[in-house]
């Protein structure tokens, strides 16, 4: 196992693979050999493993709120979040990536403060098509688990709760290869983060469903060699 790890680290750290050929061999009258060497480098190396940073803006993150008195409303808010991605290009048209991201949603409505912290952990399957080795539109779906922390402060009561719920997402974007190591990506995503059931201090309870439409910009560093 240690030898495999050392081999893997050496492979990742080498930027290109040199291939050497013996091109010509001649025999001299003094019974000695002279060798001429020619070197060529394989520059067509696929770096199909990547790690990235992604900044997203939640456009109209939506909190559907309904309490036990059958009062319901929808709270919308714009907010920013930060995420990390780690992925691999499985084939020429399919890549699989893990994305973990944090965002915060808070708003004030009807003299009530709504505050939610959201930590999503998604496994995304993405289909892509590369043009000219530099431009790559893509579409994908994601599924995962989101941690939700909710806090609602009303005039006469307050409620807080936390939960982990199933999440799903739809993704559209375009990727630009700035060079053989760095990618820039722009995209949009709809994500349903899940539900949270909050219990007020006065005995009431409230059900919330949180989803959002977001736009994002990100950069990725490709380090795997194939």
Backbone bond lengths (Angstrom), bond angles and torsions (degrees), N, CA, C in turn:
res aa  C-N    CA-C-N  psi(-1)  N-CA   C-N-CA  omega(-1)  CA-C   N-CA-C  phi
1 X - - - 1.458 - - 1.529 110.96 -
2 X 1.375 116.91 -41.29 1.454 119.50 178.86 1.521 111.20 -63.29
3 X 1.348 116.72 -39.52 1.455 119.92 178.93 1.528 111.03 -64.20
4 X 1.335 116.15 -38.45 1.464 119.87 179.25 1.522 110.79 -65.28
5 X 1.349 117.17 -42.04 1.471 120.82 179.72 1.521 110.47 -63.88
6 X 1.355 117.05 -42.67 1.460 120.64 178.47 1.521 110.73 -62.90
7 X 1.334 116.19 -42.52 1.461 120.25 177.94 1.525 111.38 -62.15
8 X 1.345 116.96 -41.83 1.467 121.15 -179.98 1.517 111.14 -64.21
9 X 1.332 118.00 -43.77 1.459 120.79 179.08 1.522 111.33 -64.30
10 X 1.324 117.10 -39.34 1.467 120.13 177.61 1.519 111.13 -64.53
11 X 1.329 116.19 -39.09 1.459 120.40 -179.78 1.516 111.41 -64.67
12 X 1.355 116.26 -42.27 1.460 119.98 -179.13 1.521 111.39 -67.21
13 X 1.328 117.35 -33.18 1.459 120.16 -173.88 1.516 113.56 -82.23
14 X 1.298 119.44 -12.29 1.462 121.44 -178.40 1.515 109.16 -88.82
15 X 1.329 120.85 121.82 1.457 122.06 -175.14 1.510 114.45 -76.15
16 X 1.298 119.08 -24.28 1.460 120.98 179.87 1.509 108.69 -154.36
17 X 1.310 116.07 161.28 1.459 122.11 -178.19 1.515 108.82 -109.35
18 X 1.308 117.14 122.06 1.464 121.00 -179.21 1.521 109.70 -91.74
19 X 1.304 115.65 135.60 1.439 121.65 177.41 1.516 108.56 -118.45
20 X 1.324 116.25 134.17 1.453 121.65 -172.27 1.520 109.13 -119.87
21 X 1.314 114.77 134.99 1.453 120.63 177.12 1.531 109.47 -124.65
22 X 1.318 116.33 143.59 1.450 121.80 170.37 1.522 106.59 -90.70
23 X 1.329 116.01 114.12 1.458 119.63 -170.25 1.526 113.22 -92.46
24 X 1.304 117.32 -35.20 1.455 117.13 -172.33 1.516 109.70 -148.73
25 X 1.327 116.99 138.26 1.454 121.08 177.83 1.537 107.40 -132.22
26 X 1.354 117.75 130.14 1.465 121.08 -178.97 1.519 110.18 -130.17
27 X 1.317 116.61 156.27 1.465 122.14 -177.28 1.503 108.95 -113.86
28 X 1.382 116.92 127.33 1.449 122.49 -179.86 1.533 110.21 -94.63
29 X 1.338 113.32 161.91 1.460 117.60 179.65 1.510 112.49 -72.63
30 X 1.363 116.93 -16.74 1.465 118.71 178.14 1.520 111.96 -88.00
31 X 1.376 115.11 18.09 1.454 123.79 176.13 1.539 112.50 60.20
32 X 1.332 115.89 34.99 1.467 120.33 173.93 1.517 109.08 -123.01
33 X 1.333 116.27 154.85 1.457 122.43 -178.20 1.519 109.95 -101.84
34 X 1.316 115.03 137.66 1.451 120.96 171.11 1.523 108.12 -113.84
35 X 1.326 116.66 134.64 1.457 121.33 -178.70 1.522 109.94 -119.56
36 X 1.304 115.26 135.00 1.464 121.60 172.52 1.518 107.99 -107.73
37 X 1.339 116.17 134.03 1.462 120.99 -177.72 1.533 110.04 -113.37
38 X 1.302 114.47 142.14 1.461 120.88 171.91 1.525 107.78 -126.88
39 X 1.338 115.94 135.44 1.457 121.03 -178.32 1.525 109.55 -115.71
40 X 1.316 115.33 137.77 1.455 121.14 173.68 1.520 107.49 -132.53
41 X 1.317 115.02 148.00 1.455 120.39 -177.80 1.520 109.29 -116.38
42 X 1.323 114.97 136.85 1.453 120.80 176.32 1.523 108.75 -86.12
43 X 1.319 117.00 100.14 1.468 120.99 -178.05 1.516 112.55 -89.90
44 X 1.335 117.28 -8.26 1.462 120.62 -179.41 1.534 109.33 -88.23
45 X 1.340 115.58 70.59 1.454 122.04 -176.51 1.527 108.90 -104.57
46 X 1.324 116.83 130.63 1.453 120.82 179.38 1.527 109.67 -91.99
47 X 1.302 116.09 121.67 1.457 121.48 175.61 1.525 106.77 -102.35
48 X 1.309 116.02 95.48 1.459 119.68 -167.47 1.526 113.36 -106.05
49 X 1.328 118.98 8.06 1.456 122.45 173.11 1.524 107.99 -116.43
50 X 1.328 117.05 136.62 1.460 118.83 -173.58 1.523 110.74 -144.76
51 X 1.332 114.06 157.28 1.456 122.66 172.58 1.523 107.00 -131.15
52 X 1.320 117.29 139.90 1.460 119.07 -173.46 1.516 113.70 -142.66
53 X 1.312 114.26 164.68 1.460 124.36 175.74 1.520 107.76 -119.35
54 X 1.325 116.76 135.83 1.461 120.49 -174.47 1.529 110.24 -134.93
55 X 1.328 116.11 128.05 1.462 122.88 175.60 1.518 107.98 -108.32
56 X 1.326 116.73 126.62 1.461 119.24 -177.93 1.529 111.35 -127.06
57 X 1.313 113.92 152.54 1.465 120.98 173.83 1.515 107.96 -117.28
58 X 1.319 115.76 122.77 1.456 120.54 175.58 1.527 109.07 -79.70
59 X 1.297 115.53 112.18 1.462 120.69 176.48 1.526 108.06 -90.19
60 X 1.342 115.14 114.33 1.463 120.91 179.08 1.526 111.90 57.50
61 X 1.345 116.39 52.39 1.454 117.90 171.58 1.527 107.72 -58.83
62 X 1.304 116.69 130.63 1.457 121.76 -167.81 1.525 110.65 -113.19
63 X 1.307 115.95 129.08 1.461 122.31 175.16 1.526 107.63 -117.10
64 X 1.325 116.02 109.32 1.462 120.77 177.31 1.526 107.85 -87.04
65 X 1.322 114.97 120.20 1.464 121.32 -171.55 1.523 109.79 -118.57
66 X 1.335 115.48 131.19 1.463 120.97 175.43 1.520 108.13 -144.66
67 X 1.340 116.43 127.96 1.463 118.54 -179.43 1.526 111.08 -106.00
68 X 1.320 115.62 -179.58 1.471 120.88 -174.74 1.522 112.44 -72.43
69 X 1.328 118.36 -11.20 1.466 121.59 174.86 1.523 111.56 -91.35
70 X 1.329 116.79 13.20 1.464 124.22 -179.26 1.526 113.36 64.77
71 X 1.323 116.12 20.05 1.455 119.46 171.83 1.529 107.92 -84.56
72 X 1.335 115.72 129.65 1.465 118.34 -179.97 1.518 109.87 -137.37
73 X 1.303 114.94 149.64 1.464 121.87 179.59 1.517 108.28 -156.88
74 X 1.311 116.44 175.57 1.461 122.00 178.03 1.525 108.09 -131.71
75 X 1.319 115.65 126.19 1.466 121.73 179.58 1.519 107.98 -105.92
76 X 1.331 116.45 128.99 1.466 121.05 179.27 1.519 109.53 -120.71
77 X 1.326 114.90 144.12 1.453 119.22 -176.23 1.521 108.79 -154.31
78 X 1.335 116.99 147.93 1.461 122.39 171.61 1.526 108.41 -99.30
79 X 1.331 115.96 133.91 1.453 119.22 -179.94 1.525 109.82 -150.25
80 X 1.318 115.78 167.78 1.462 121.55 179.77 1.523 110.06 -113.62
81 X 1.327 114.83 155.24 1.450 120.39 178.04 1.515 110.96 -148.28
82 X 1.316 115.62 167.73 1.457 121.94 -176.49 1.517 108.89 -132.23
83 X 1.344 116.19 139.46 1.446 119.48 -178.46 1.521 113.08 -141.77
84 X 1.334 115.49 162.97 1.455 123.75 175.28 1.521 108.64 -122.28
85 X 1.336 116.16 143.79 1.459 120.66 177.40 1.523 109.42 -126.96
86 X 1.315 115.39 148.24 1.455 122.48 173.05 1.517 107.13 -140.68
87 X 1.338 117.41 122.13 1.453 119.08 -173.32 1.512 114.01 -146.93
88 X 1.328 113.72 175.10 1.457 121.52 179.39 1.521 108.97 -146.18
89 X 1.339 116.27 138.33 1.456 122.03 175.04 1.520 107.86 -83.35
90 X 1.326 115.70 103.78 1.460 119.98 -175.99 1.530 111.54 -70.07
91 X 1.339 116.05 -39.70 1.460 121.82 178.60 1.524 108.36 -139.31
92 X 1.326 116.29 -171.68 1.460 120.56 177.92 1.523 112.75 -69.73
93 X 1.326 118.03 -12.35 1.465 120.25 -176.11 1.530 113.69 -133.95
94 X 1.318 118.55 0.72 1.462 121.38 -177.05 1.521 109.49 -132.49
95 X 1.316 116.05 133.04 1.459 120.06 171.44 1.519 109.75 -133.64
96 X 1.312 114.84 151.23 1.457 122.87 -179.70 1.517 107.77 -120.68
97 X 1.353 116.42 131.13 1.456 119.19 -178.36 1.521 111.36 -139.45
98 X 1.333 114.30 148.33 1.454 121.69 172.53 1.527 107.52 -102.65
99 X 1.325 116.51 131.96 1.459 121.92 -178.61 1.520 109.79 -127.57
100 X 1.310 116.56 126.20 1.456 121.14 174.20 1.531 108.19 -120.90
101 X 1.328 117.18 131.25 1.469 120.43 -172.57 1.526 110.64 -147.07
102 X 1.331 114.54 150.16 1.460 121.10 177.27 1.523 109.23 -119.88
103 X 1.321 115.42 141.42 1.463 120.91 173.21 1.526 109.19 -148.40
104 X 1.315 115.52 160.62 1.463 121.39 180.00 1.519 108.47 -127.54
105 X 1.310 116.15 137.28 1.465 121.38 177.43 1.519 108.72 -126.33
106 X 1.326 115.89 121.14 1.460 118.36 177.39 1.526 109.32 -145.35
107 X 1.306 114.77 147.11 1.462 120.62 -179.21 1.522 108.56 -160.04
108 X 1.328 115.07 166.09 1.466 121.09 177.58 1.517 108.24 -125.49
109 X 1.328 116.00 129.09 1.462 120.59 -178.77 1.527 108.23 -153.87
110 X 1.333 116.04 137.79 1.472 121.90 -179.52 1.534 111.02 53.57
111 X 1.336 116.60 43.53 1.467 122.53 -179.40 1.534 112.46 56.80
112 X 1.292 116.03 28.59 1.466 121.87 179.35 1.522 109.06 -125.23
113 X 1.320 116.47 133.09 1.465 122.06 177.98 1.526 109.74 -96.15
114 X 1.310 115.36 126.29 1.459 122.26 177.44 1.531 108.20 -111.53
115 X 1.319 116.84 127.88 1.459 121.14 -179.05 1.533 109.10 -140.40
116 X 1.334 115.80 121.12 1.458 121.01 -178.38 1.535 109.76 -130.55
117 X 1.323 116.24 131.75 1.456 122.67 171.08 1.519 108.36 -105.36
118 X 1.337 115.11 132.82 1.462 120.46 -170.43 1.527 109.11 -129.67
119 X 1.319 116.41 123.32 1.471 122.12 176.79 1.519 108.36 -124.44
120 X 1.327 115.84 105.91 1.463 120.87 -176.57 1.527 110.92 -100.70
121 X 1.331 115.02 144.55 1.463 122.82 177.51 1.522 107.66 -132.24
122 X 1.344 114.65 106.07 1.460 120.48 -168.94 1.523 112.00 -119.17
123 X 1.333 115.39 145.16 1.455 122.46 170.15 1.526 106.65 -108.46
124 X 1.339 116.14 114.06 1.461 121.88 -174.15 1.527 110.96 -106.85
125 X 1.324 116.04 131.96 1.456 122.66 171.81 1.528 107.47 -106.11
126 X 1.342 117.04 122.09 1.458 121.98 -170.57 1.523 110.08 -123.27
127 X 1.332 116.58 133.32 1.461 123.44 171.71 1.519 108.24 -101.49
128 X 1.341 117.79 134.03 1.451 120.11 -177.74 1.520 110.43 -142.20
129 X 1.317 114.65 160.07 1.465 122.53 176.25 1.517 107.95 -134.00
130 X 1.313 116.85 125.15 1.453 121.25 -176.90 1.518 110.56 -98.62
131 X 1.340 116.06 135.98 1.458 122.45 178.89 1.529 109.00 -122.37
132 X 1.309 115.41 123.61 1.458 120.36 176.81 1.508 114.58 66.04
133 X 1.328 117.59 15.19 1.448 120.89 -179.91 1.511 114.79 71.46
134 X 1.357 117.66 6.19 1.470 119.19 -174.61 1.522 114.02 -134.22
135 X 1.323 118.80 -29.17 1.461 122.50 -176.82 1.525 108.52 -113.54
136 X 1.340 115.82 132.23 1.461 119.79 -170.43 1.528 110.94 -143.98
137 X 1.326 119.41 91.70 1.463 120.14 172.00 1.530 110.08 -71.71
138 X 1.342 116.42 149.68 1.457 119.55 -178.16 1.523 111.16 -150.16
139 X 1.315 115.10 160.52 1.461 123.48 175.64 1.516 107.58 -144.73
140 X 1.333 116.53 147.81 1.455 118.35 -177.28 1.509 113.28 -161.35
141 X 1.311 114.00 174.83 1.455 122.50 175.80 1.526 107.90 -129.38
142 X 1.320 116.09 154.74 1.453 120.40 179.46 1.513 111.63 -138.35
143 X 1.316 115.31 150.92 1.461 121.10 175.93 1.520 107.61 -143.19
144 X 1.329 116.59 144.94 1.450 118.72 -177.85 1.516 112.74 -177.35
145 X 1.336 115.14 -162.17 1.464 122.99 -179.02 1.520 108.64 -122.04
146 X 1.326 116.02 133.89 1.462 121.46 178.08 1.523 110.44 -118.25
147 X 1.322 115.22 132.82 1.458 120.58 171.77 1.517 109.81 -87.58
148 X 1.324 116.48 128.50 1.461 122.63 -176.95 1.530 109.49 -121.00
149 X 1.322 115.41 129.94 1.458 122.17 174.77 1.521 107.64 -123.45
150 X 1.328 117.70 117.08 1.453 121.67 -176.39 1.512 112.72 -117.78
151 X 1.333 114.83 143.67 1.458 121.10 178.64 1.527 108.05 -143.66
152 X 1.331 117.07 118.94 1.463 122.45 179.89 1.528 108.56 -121.32
153 X 1.331 115.77 124.52 1.464 121.60 178.80 1.517 109.34 -116.81
154 X 1.311 115.78 109.68 1.466 122.04 176.78 1.530 108.97 -100.82
155 X 1.328 115.14 -179.53 1.472 119.84 -176.73 1.524 110.89 -65.63
156 X 1.337 116.18 -43.96 1.466 119.62 -174.00 1.522 113.81 -109.66
157 X 1.300 118.56 -2.10 1.464 120.01 -176.61 1.522 109.57 -159.66
158 X 1.305 114.20 164.18 1.464 119.98 176.89 1.523 109.09 -141.03
159 X 1.336 114.14 159.27 1.460 119.10 -179.21 1.516 108.39 -146.15
160 X 1.334 115.29 146.34 1.455 120.10 174.49 1.520 108.69 -149.20
161 X 1.330 115.00 149.65 1.454 119.95 179.64 1.521 108.54 -163.87
162 X 1.316 115.69 164.50 1.459 121.45 175.59 1.525 108.57 -141.62
163 X 1.328 114.30 151.51 1.458 118.81 -176.59 1.520 109.43 -161.63
164 X 1.317 116.49 164.15 1.461 123.55 170.51 1.525 107.30 -120.55
165 X 1.326 116.05 126.98 1.465 119.13 -173.76 1.525 110.17 -134.64
166 X 1.319 114.61 158.85 1.457 121.47 178.62 1.527 110.21 -68.95
167 X 1.339 116.94 136.70 1.468 122.58 -179.69 1.518 109.58 -125.40
168 X 1.324 114.98 155.97 1.466 119.90 173.84 1.517 109.12 -145.80
169 X 1.342 115.66 157.94 1.467 120.07 -174.12 1.522 110.81 -148.69
170 X 1.331 115.35 153.26 1.469 124.45 171.11 1.524 107.37 -119.75
171 X 1.336 116.76 134.83 1.464 121.40 -169.78 1.517 110.44 -129.73
172 X 1.340 116.69 137.55 1.467 123.93 171.18 1.521 107.77 -135.89
173 X 1.333 116.79 140.30 1.456 118.13 179.64 1.508 113.18 -171.06
174 X 1.308 115.06 -178.31 1.458 121.88 177.48 1.532 108.07 -141.90
175 X 1.308 115.68 138.41 1.455 122.77 -176.34 1.529 109.15 -115.03
176 X 1.332 116.87 137.54 1.465 122.34 178.53 1.529 108.63 -120.48
177 X 1.321 116.30 125.02 1.462 121.06 176.14 1.526 108.90 -84.57
178 X 1.334 117.46 105.63 1.457 120.73 179.72 1.528 110.97 -72.25
179 X 1.323 117.07 -35.07 1.458 123.43 172.07 1.523 107.32 -156.90
180 X 1.318 117.75 -167.23 1.463 119.08 -176.35 1.522 113.07 -76.31
181 X 1.330 118.22 -1.76 1.456 121.65 179.51 1.528 113.99 -118.43
182 X 1.329 118.05 -33.19 1.459 122.48 -170.55 1.526 110.68 -113.41
183 X 1.331 115.96 131.00 1.460 123.46 173.87 1.527 109.65 -116.09
184 X 1.327 114.95 146.54 1.458 122.70 171.07 1.514 107.45 -115.33
185 X 1.343 117.95 132.50 1.461 119.56 179.39 1.519 111.87 -130.93
186 X 1.320 114.58 142.09 1.456 124.23 177.64 1.517 107.50 -124.55
187 X 1.341 116.70 140.66 1.450 117.35 -178.34 1.510 113.36 -165.21
188 X 1.320 113.22 177.26 1.459 122.30 176.60 1.519 108.05 -136.30
189 X 1.323 115.83 148.95 1.464 119.65 -175.71 1.523 110.28 -147.53
190 X 1.323 115.17 136.88 1.464 120.49 166.48 1.520 107.29 -101.13
191 X 1.337 116.64 131.71 1.452 119.41 -179.83 1.514 110.98 -137.13
192 X 1.317 114.99 130.71 1.460 121.52 171.48 1.522 106.92 -99.22
193 X 1.330 116.36 112.94 1.461 120.85 -174.18 1.524 113.08 -80.55
194 X 1.323 117.00 -26.76 1.457 119.54 -179.80 1.515 112.60 126.20
195 X 1.324 115.46 -165.54 1.464 122.24 -172.83 1.523 110.83 -121.84
196 X 1.323 113.73 156.12 1.458 121.13 177.96 1.525 108.63 -141.06
197 X 1.328 116.25 131.71 1.468 122.13 179.86 1.520 108.10 -109.40
198 X 1.328 116.46 108.49 1.466 121.30 -175.27 1.527 110.47 -101.46
199 X 1.323 115.21 147.13 1.469 121.00 -179.45 1.526 109.03 -119.80
200 X 1.334 114.99 123.61 1.458 120.93 -179.18 1.532 111.08 -78.30
201 X 1.318 113.81 159.11 1.465 120.18 179.05 1.521 112.29 -68.51
202 X 1.346 118.53 -19.62 1.469 121.23 179.72 1.529 112.44 -95.19
203 X 1.329 117.47 11.00 1.465 120.51 176.07 1.511 115.06 100.03
204 X 1.308 118.33 -15.89 1.463 120.37 177.71 1.529 110.12 -76.00
205 X 1.321 114.28 162.41 1.456 118.78 174.60 1.523 109.22 -133.07
206 X 1.314 115.99 159.45 1.468 121.61 -178.50 1.529 109.63 -138.24
207 X 1.315 114.58 139.53 1.459 121.34 179.70 1.532 108.62 -107.63
208 X 1.327 117.15 130.95 1.460 120.59 178.67 1.524 110.06 -127.54
209 X 1.309 115.28 142.86 1.471 122.76 172.48 1.525 107.08 -123.04
210 X 1.328 117.58 130.26 1.462 121.93 -173.41 1.527 109.59 -118.55
211 X 1.318 116.04 124.81 1.464 120.95 173.45 1.521 108.71 -143.17
212 X 1.333 116.75 168.71 1.468 119.26 -177.46 1.520 110.44 -158.62
213 X 1.325 113.68 156.66 1.459 122.04 167.81 1.518 106.39 -114.21
214 X 1.327 116.66 123.88 1.449 119.76 -173.59 1.523 111.65 -130.28
215 X 1.325 115.13 154.31 1.458 121.92 171.59 1.528 107.22 -114.82
216 X 1.326 116.75 150.85 1.458 118.45 -176.62 1.525 111.26 -145.90
217 X 1.307 114.51 157.66 1.454 123.43 171.68 1.525 106.86 -131.77
218 X 1.307 116.30 140.20 1.453 118.80 -176.65 1.518 111.92 -151.70
219 X 1.305 115.06 167.33 1.457 122.54 176.08 1.514 108.31 -134.17
220 X 1.331 116.02 146.52 1.455 120.74 -178.44 1.524 109.61 -134.13
221 X 1.331 114.70 145.02 1.473 121.41 177.11 1.519 107.77 -110.84
222 X 1.332 116.48 123.53 1.462 122.09 -178.39 1.519 109.11 -95.14
223 X 1.339 116.00 124.68 1.463 117.81 -176.36 1.521 113.76 -130.04
224 X 1.323 119.50 -9.33 1.443 119.52 179.70 1.506 111.92 -81.81
225 X 1.304 117.61 142.23 1.462 122.53 178.89 1.525 108.90 -110.09
226 X 1.325 115.02 144.72 1.455 120.36 -179.90 1.505 109.95 -137.81
